[in-house]
């Protein structure tokens, strides 16, 4: 990783399947119980910066979970009209 990485230049927001776009959660090492100066252990951005795409430390702005495996991106459940449920 580049020691000079300051922030990700990619998307500033997270787009959800329903069309909603929320601002990306910036990296805060204190949420991981690291010192305030500690860079992201996955994408190496500095504190206060946006994570790189697919960083496993990025937080979902909608639910607060891990963005990479967030259920907010799961397709809605299909309702079977023959069983009504």
Beta strands, then each sheet from edge to edge (+ up, - down):
strand 1: 13-15
strand 2: 21-23
sheet 1: 1+ 2-
end
